[in-house]
Amino acid sequence: MQRIRLAPDYEISRVIRGGWQMSSGHGTVRSDDPVADLVAFADAGITTFDCADIYTGVEEMIGSFRRHYGDLRGEEALGRIKVHTKYVPDLDILPRIQKADVERVIDQSLRRLGLERLDLVQFHWWDYAAPRWREAALWLEELRHAGKIHKVSGTNFDTDHMLEIVQSGVTLTTMQVQYSLLDRRPERRMAKAAADHGVSFLCYGTVAGGFLGDRWLGVAEPADALENRSLVKYKLIIDDLGGWDLFQALLQALRQVADRHGSDIATVASAAMLSRPGVAAVIVGARNRDHLSANLAISDIALSAADHALIGGALAGARELEGDVYTLERDRHGRHGAVMKYNLNKGAA
């Protein structure tokens, strides 16, 4: 597994195990032994894990894994484990948020994860019209200086707001963005701005909730309700990009590339994003360890110019998605925003 240094004192694996699929609010499929699954990922070299304060039960689960892993493998091995969580204040609290509210949730994450200092906290803000997002970012920076957070980062900010945070004095290490072969919005403005300020991308959605996988090749467009909000969200992206026929052409191109590399569509789709400028790592969701070998292969595949040309040709007729990073999703009354849940941090204490 390739590794990358985001700062002189901070190194991660270039494939990150995502945590949303482990949340009790995401579908009904469960692992029989999630802690053992996390151990398997760590032992294989995927030593960075993504979670959030609003992923129900996931911080606690990763905290249990960390304790178990330290007992199994020792302190040196445990030191390679990095846990990236998020700070996602509820929509309802944004107009009246105070530093104490921020610190309360950070302290909750510390307790859940069993850490004295959070490795990396990714800040999300639902509504720019609620004007205290800059103050909240600065409060996180103060908590970094106080020793409760090692690295402050962001998620789902657009380019202008990311720049305002940086210019206000917050040291952003990364920005977690939705970035895939289907969603190239980060390339429009953010990639250059992030590079100019030393901010690396951590990419989610590289397999579009599973749509960019062999399961959907040659399959008719789904007419029934999809099994989780993730698939609903990414089906909207497919629709906006050009529809099911274009999507199938992309899958056919990815299958050809996968055949050249003895791989599968999902692995190639993630590897394609890992090679993009500014991308430090891709986040792969997993309910269990069934696809661990494919996840490991992501950083090993080196796509050729011919591979990229084939993929690009399949997308030649695609429409551009509207706006900057996360612009579509910020319209709470629109098709994309209606999928979101906005008040999942209630009761943080």
Secondary structure as a PSIPRED ss2 file (coil, helix, strand):
# PSIPRED VFORMAT (PSIPRED V4.0)

   1 M C   1.000  0.000  0.000
   2 Q C   1.000  0.000  0.000
   3 R E   0.000  0.000  1.000
   4 I E   0.000  0.000  1.000
   5 R E   0.000  0.000  1.000
   6 L E   0.000  0.000  1.000
   7 A E   0.000  0.000  1.000
   8 P C   1.000  0.000  0.000
   9 D C   1.000  0.000  0.000
  10 Y E   0.000  0.000  1.000
  11 E E   0.000  0.000  1.000
  12 I E   0.000  0.000  1.000
  13 S E   0.000  0.000  1.000
  14 R C   1.000  0.000  0.000
  15 V E   0.000  0.000  1.000
  16 I E   0.000  0.000  1.000
  17 R E   0.000  0.000  1.000
  18 G E   0.000  0.000  1.000
  19 G C   1.000  0.000  0.000
  20 W H   0.000  1.000  0.000
  21 Q H   0.000  1.000  0.000
  22 M H   0.000  1.000  0.000
  23 S C   1.000  0.000  0.000
  24 S C   1.000  0.000  0.000
  25 G C   1.000  0.000  0.000
  26 H C   1.000  0.000  0.000
  27 G C   1.000  0.000  0.000
  28 T C   1.000  0.000  0.000
  29 V C   1.000  0.000  0.000
  30 R C   1.000  0.000  0.000
  31 S C   1.000  0.000  0.000
  32 D C   1.000  0.000  0.000
  33 D C   1.000  0.000  0.000
  34 P H   0.000  1.000  0.000
  35 V H   0.000  1.000  0.000
  36 A H   0.000  1.000  0.000
  37 D H   0.000  1.000  0.000
  38 L H   0.000  1.000  0.000
  39 V H   0.000  1.000  0.000
  40 A H   0.000  1.000  0.000
  41 F H   0.000  1.000  0.000
  42 A H   0.000  1.000  0.000
  43 D H   0.000  1.000  0.000
  44 A H   0.000  1.000  0.000
  45 G C   1.000  0.000  0.000
  46 I C   1.000  0.000  0.000
  47 T C   1.000  0.000  0.000
  48 T E   0.000  0.000  1.000
  49 F E   0.000  0.000  1.000
  50 D E   0.000  0.000  1.000
  51 C C   1.000  0.000  0.000
  52 A C   1.000  0.000  0.000
  53 D C   1.000  0.000  0.000
  54 I C   1.000  0.000  0.000
  55 Y C   1.000  0.000  0.000
  56 T C   1.000  0.000  0.000
  57 G C   1.000  0.000  0.000
  58 V H   0.000  1.000  0.000
  59 E H   0.000  1.000  0.000
  60 E H   0.000  1.000  0.000
  61 M H   0.000  1.000  0.000
  62 I H   0.000  1.000  0.000
  63 G H   0.000  1.000  0.000
  64 S H   0.000  1.000  0.000
  65 F H   0.000  1.000  0.000
  66 R H   0.000  1.000  0.000
  67 R H   0.000  1.000  0.000
  68 H H   0.000  1.000  0.000
  69 Y H   0.000  1.000  0.000
  70 G H   0.000  1.000  0.000
  71 D H   0.000  1.000  0.000
  72 L H   0.000  1.000  0.000
  73 R H   0.000  1.000  0.000
  74 G C   1.000  0.000  0.000
  75 E H   0.000  1.000  0.000
  76 E H   0.000  1.000  0.000
  77 A H   0.000  1.000  0.000
  78 L H   0.000  1.000  0.000
  79 G H   0.000  1.000  0.000
  80 R C   1.000  0.000  0.000
  81 I C   1.000  0.000  0.000
  82 K E   0.000  0.000  1.000
  83 V E   0.000  0.000  1.000
  84 H E   0.000  0.000  1.000
  85 T E   0.000  0.000  1.000
  86 K E   0.000  0.000  1.000
  87 Y E   0.000  0.000  1.000
  88 V C   1.000  0.000  0.000
  89 P C   1.000  0.000  0.000
  90 D C   1.000  0.000  0.000
  91 L H   0.000  1.000  0.000
  92 D H   0.000  1.000  0.000
  93 I H   0.000  1.000  0.000
  94 L H   0.000  1.000  0.000
  95 P H   0.000  1.000  0.000
  96 R H   0.000  1.000  0.000
  97 I C   1.000  0.000  0.000
  98 Q C   1.000  0.000  0.000
  99 K H   0.000  1.000  0.000
 100 A H   0.000  1.000  0.000
 101 D H   0.000  1.000  0.000
 102 V H   0.000  1.000  0.000
 103 E H   0.000  1.000  0.000
 104 R H   0.000  1.000  0.000
 105 V H   0.000  1.000  0.000
 106 I H   0.000  1.000  0.000
 107 D H   0.000  1.000  0.000
 108 Q H   0.000  1.000  0.000
 109 S H   0.000  1.000  0.000
 110 L H   0.000  1.000  0.000
 111 R H   0.000  1.000  0.000
 112 R H   0.000  1.000  0.000
 113 L H   0.000  1.000  0.000
 114 G C   1.000  0.000  0.000
 115 L C   1.000  0.000  0.000
 116 E C   1.000  0.000  0.000
 117 R C   1.000  0.000  0.000
 118 L E   0.000  0.000  1.000
 119 D E   0.000  0.000  1.000
 120 L E   0.000  0.000  1.000
 121 V E   0.000  0.000  1.000
 122 Q E   0.000  0.000  1.000
 123 F E   0.000  0.000  1.000
 124 H C   1.000  0.000  0.000
 125 W C   1.000  0.000  0.000
 126 W C   1.000  0.000  0.000
 127 D C   1.000  0.000  0.000
 128 Y C   1.000  0.000  0.000
 129 A C   1.000  0.000  0.000
 130 A C   1.000  0.000  0.000
 131 P C   1.000  0.000  0.000
 132 R C   1.000  0.000  0.000
 133 W H   0.000  1.000  0.000
 134 R H   0.000  1.000  0.000
 135 E H   0.000  1.000  0.000
 136 A H   0.000  1.000  0.000
 137 A H   0.000  1.000  0.000
 138 L H   0.000  1.000  0.000
 139 W H   0.000  1.000  0.000
 140 L H   0.000  1.000  0.000
 141 E H   0.000  1.000  0.000
 142 E H   0.000  1.000  0.000
 143 L H   0.000  1.000  0.000
 144 R H   0.000  1.000  0.000
 145 H H   0.000  1.000  0.000
 146 A C   1.000  0.000  0.000
 147 G C   1.000  0.000  0.000
 148 K C   1.000  0.000  0.000
 149 I E   0.000  0.000  1.000
 150 H E   0.000  0.000  1.000
 151 K E   0.000  0.000  1.000
 152 V E   0.000  0.000  1.000
 153 S E   0.000  0.000  1.000
 154 G E   0.000  0.000  1.000
 155 T E   0.000  0.000  1.000
 156 N C   1.000  0.000  0.000
 157 F C   1.000  0.000  0.000
 158 D C   1.000  0.000  0.000
 159 T H   0.000  1.000  0.000
 160 D H   0.000  1.000  0.000
 161 H H   0.000  1.000  0.000
 162 M H   0.000  1.000  0.000
 163 L H   0.000  1.000  0.000
 164 E H   0.000  1.000  0.000
 165 I H   0.000  1.000  0.000
 166 V H   0.000  1.000  0.000
 167 Q H   0.000  1.000  0.000
 168 S C   1.000  0.000  0.000
 169 G C   1.000  0.000  0.000
 170 V C   1.000  0.000  0.000
 171 T C   1.000  0.000  0.000
 172 L E   0.000  0.000  1.000
 173 T E   0.000  0.000  1.000
 174 T E   0.000  0.000  1.000
 175 M E   0.000  0.000  1.000
 176 Q E   0.000  0.000  1.000
 177 V E   0.000  0.000  1.000
 178 Q E   0.000  0.000  1.000
 179 Y C   1.000  0.000  0.000
 180 S C   1.000  0.000  0.000
 181 L C   1.000  0.000  0.000
 182 L C   1.000  0.000  0.000
 183 D C   1.000  0.000  0.000
 184 R C   1.000  0.000  0.000
 185 R H   0.000  1.000  0.000
 186 P H   0.000  1.000  0.000
 187 E H   0.000  1.000  0.000
 188 R H   0.000  1.000  0.000
 189 R C   1.000  0.000  0.000
 190 M H   0.000  1.000  0.000
 191 A H   0.000  1.000  0.000
 192 K H   0.000  1.000  0.000
 193 A H   0.000  1.000  0.000
 194 A H   0.000  1.000  0.000
 195 A H   0.000  1.000  0.000
 196 D H   0.000  1.000  0.000
 197 H C   1.000  0.000  0.000
 198 G C   1.000  0.000  0.000
 199 V C   1.000  0.000  0.000
 200 S E   0.000  0.000  1.000
 201 F E   0.000  0.000  1.000
 202 L E   0.000  0.000  1.000
 203 C E   0.000  0.000  1.000
 204 Y E   0.000  0.000  1.000
 205 G C   1.000  0.000  0.000
 206 T C   1.000  0.000  0.000
 207 V C   1.000  0.000  0.000
 208 A H   0.000  1.000  0.000
 209 G H   0.000  1.000  0.000
 210 G H   0.000  1.000  0.000
 211 F C   1.000  0.000  0.000
 212 L C   1.000  0.000  0.000
 213 G C   1.000  0.000  0.000
 214 D H   0.000  1.000  0.000
 215 R H   0.000  1.000  0.000
 216 W H   0.000  1.000  0.000
 217 L C   1.000  0.000  0.000
 218 G C   1.000  0.000  0.000
 219 V C   1.000  0.000  0.000
 220 A C   1.000  0.000  0.000
 221 E C   1.000  0.000  0.000
 222 P C   1.000  0.000  0.000
 223 A C   1.000  0.000  0.000
 224 D C   1.000  0.000  0.000
 225 A C   1.000  0.000  0.000
 226 L C   1.000  0.000  0.000
 227 E C   1.000  0.000  0.000
 228 N C   1.000  0.000  0.000
 229 R H   0.000  1.000  0.000
 230 S H   0.000  1.000  0.000
 231 L H   0.000  1.000  0.000
 232 V H   0.000  1.000  0.000
 233 K H   0.000  1.000  0.000
 234 Y H   0.000  1.000  0.000
 235 K H   0.000  1.000  0.000
 236 L H   0.000  1.000  0.000
 237 I H   0.000  1.000  0.000
 238 I H   0.000  1.000  0.000
 239 D H   0.000  1.000  0.000
 240 D H   0.000  1.000  0.000
 241 L H   0.000  1.000  0.000
 242 G C   1.000  0.000  0.000
 243 G C   1.000  0.000  0.000
 244 W H   0.000  1.000  0.000
 245 D H   0.000  1.000  0.000
 246 L H   0.000  1.000  0.000
 247 F H   0.000  1.000  0.000
 248 Q H   0.000  1.000  0.000
 249 A H   0.000  1.000  0.000
 250 L H   0.000  1.000  0.000
 251 L H   0.000  1.000  0.000
 252 Q H   0.000  1.000  0.000
 253 A H   0.000  1.000  0.000
 254 L H   0.000  1.000  0.000
 255 R H   0.000  1.000  0.000
 256 Q H   0.000  1.000  0.000
 257 V H   0.000  1.000  0.000
 258 A H   0.000  1.000  0.000
 259 D H   0.000  1.000  0.000
 260 R H   0.000  1.000  0.000
 261 H H   0.000  1.000  0.000
 262 G C   1.000  0.000  0.000
 263 S C   1.000  0.000  0.000
 264 D C   1.000  0.000  0.000
 265 I H   0.000  1.000  0.000
 266 A H   0.000  1.000  0.000
 267 T H   0.000  1.000  0.000
 268 V H   0.000  1.000  0.000
 269 A H   0.000  1.000  0.000
 270 S H   0.000  1.000  0.000
 271 A H   0.000  1.000  0.000
 272 A H   0.000  1.000  0.000
 273 M H   0.000  1.000  0.000
 274 L H   0.000  1.000  0.000
 275 S C   1.000  0.000  0.000
 276 R C   1.000  0.000  0.000
 277 P C   1.000  0.000  0.000
 278 G C   1.000  0.000  0.000
 279 V E   0.000  0.000  1.000
 280 A E   0.000  0.000  1.000
 281 A E   0.000  0.000  1.000
 282 V E   0.000  0.000  1.000
 283 I E   0.000  0.000  1.000
 284 V E   0.000  0.000  1.000
 285 G E   0.000  0.000  1.000
 286 A C   1.000  0.000  0.000
 287 R C   1.000  0.000  0.000
 288 N C   1.000  0.000  0.000
 289 R C   1.000  0.000  0.000
 290 D C   1.000  0.000  0.000
 291 H C   1.000  0.000  0.000
 292 L H   0.000  1.000  0.000
 293 S H   0.000  1.000  0.000
 294 A H   0.000  1.000  0.000
 295 N H   0.000  1.000  0.000
 296 L H   0.000  1.000  0.000
 297 A H   0.000  1.000  0.000
 298 I C   1.000  0.000  0.000
 299 S C   1.000  0.000  0.000
 300 D C   1.000  0.000  0.000
 301 I C   1.000  0.000  0.000
 302 A C   1.000  0.000  0.000
 303 L C   1.000  0.000  0.000
 304 S C   1.000  0.000  0.000
 305 A H   0.000  1.000  0.000
 306 A H   0.000  1.000  0.000
 307 D H   0.000  1.000  0.000
 308 H H   0.000  1.000  0.000
 309 A H   0.000  1.000  0.000
 310 L H   0.000  1.000  0.000
 311 I H   0.000  1.000  0.000
 312 G H   0.000  1.000  0.000
 313 G H   0.000  1.000  0.000
 314 A H   0.000  1.000  0.000
 315 L C   1.000  0.000  0.000
 316 A C   1.000  0.000  0.000
 317 G C   1.000  0.000  0.000
 318 A C   1.000  0.000  0.000
 319 R C   1.000  0.000  0.000
 320 E C   1.000  0.000  0.000
 321 L C   1.000  0.000  0.000
 322 E C   1.000  0.000  0.000
 323 G C   1.000  0.000  0.000
 324 D C   1.000  0.000  0.000
 325 V C   1.000  0.000  0.000
 326 Y C   1.000  0.000  0.000
 327 T H   0.000  1.000  0.000
 328 L H   0.000  1.000  0.000
 329 E H   0.000  1.000  0.000
 330 R H   0.000  1.000  0.000
 331 D C   1.000  0.000  0.000
 332 R C   1.000  0.000  0.000
 333 H C   1.000  0.000  0.000
 334 G C   1.000  0.000  0.000
 335 R C   1.000  0.000  0.000
 336 H C   1.000  0.000  0.000
 337 G H   0.000  1.000  0.000
 338 A H   0.000  1.000  0.000
 339 V H   0.000  1.000  0.000
 340 M C   1.000  0.000  0.000
 341 K C   1.000  0.000  0.000
 342 Y C   1.000  0.000  0.000
 343 N C   1.000  0.000  0.000
 344 L C   1.000  0.000  0.000
 345 N C   1.000  0.000  0.000
 346 K C   1.000  0.000  0.000
 347 G C   1.000  0.000  0.000
 348 A C   1.000  0.000  0.000
 349 A C   1.000  0.000  0.000
